[in-house]
Amino acid sequence: MLLNGSLGLRSSPGPFVSVQRAHRVRPVARAEGGGDSGAKGGTALSEDMIARLRAAEEEAARLKKQLSDLQQAQQAGGAPAQPRDPVLDGAPKRIDGTDKRETLFSGPSKRNSWLSEEDVDWITGGGPSEASASSGPTEEQQSLIGRRLAIGAVATAGLVAFSLVPTKDLRLKPAKPLYFYLTALLRVQEQLVQCKDLVEDADWTTLRLILPRITGPPGDAKASLFDAIALLNDRAVAAKAEEVAGDFLESVANIDSPRRYYDAMPSRQISGSQNAEFVRFSSGALVRAQSKLTEFLALMPRDAVAAAKQAVAAELAGAGVE
């Protein structure tokens, strides 16, 4: 029988006849090989197939029910809210330039622009923008601006008026009377007489020790001159006395002519001819200083000069008695 079937498959011209005969041969061979094992395998296969079919039918029924419920809800106008996708439904980010530009692999790049809108907001501190300032100040702000302008104008006028006041008028009046300062100047006049011998002997070392003690303490010629000028009531006389006082101080400084001439070379040795020239120049400066001091005392009130001379005479008399 099998031989005939195989021969029939080879000689049959149609494919369907060969397929049907092949399917018929397999059950016969399986049945002849063992009936019990074949029956058990077919039963297990059919039960598994039935279970899968039932599960598929239940899934189809469930999906069909969900579809019908969804259609009914849409028809009723109460469509359920769909979950929102943050990537697809989110607002697109605006990228105007290279700042914060996103790359494909590294994500957002570092900032490479030196000034952005965030930096401007941080610098201005949230102050008014150009749009808000274009509308102009309010009435309250306008009144505040007006008050500040008025205060500034008054302060400026006060400073200008203060600058026009002469410096000598701003100086406080000395506490002591005029004759006290003139007494110090009369002592300086006596010291200048003693300097004549030092100049003629070209004793420049001793002279440099005495001259600073004449203009400064304890002689205080410079301070006494300007304190006496401050006590004068006549402005014209005070201006003249101030000019004479300046000439006197300059003449006293010129008495030490070698130092004035060799100020940049204090260790220079002076020759004989140069020393004689310096003596002549220093003697002239000494005479000029004495004349300027006499001219200054002539500008002072006579009663104050007389009181100063009496005080000096009393000092000399007291020194002679001792």
Secondary structure, DSSP 8 states (H G I E B T S, - for coil): -HHHHHHHHHH---HHHHHHHHHHHHHHHHHHH-HHHHHHHHHHHHHHHHHHHHHHHHHHHHHHHHHHHHHHHHHHT--------TTTSS------SSTT-EETTTEE-----S--HHHHHHHHTT---HHHHTT---HHHHHHHHHHHHHHHHHHHHHHHHHHS-HHHHS---SS-HHHHHHHHHHHHHHHHHHHHHHHTT-HHHHHHHHHHHHSTTT-HHHHHHHHHHT---HHHHHHHHHHHHHHHHHHHHTSHHHHHTTT-TT----HHHHHHHHHHHHHHHHHHHHHHHHHHHHS-HHHHHHHHHHHHHHHHHHHH-
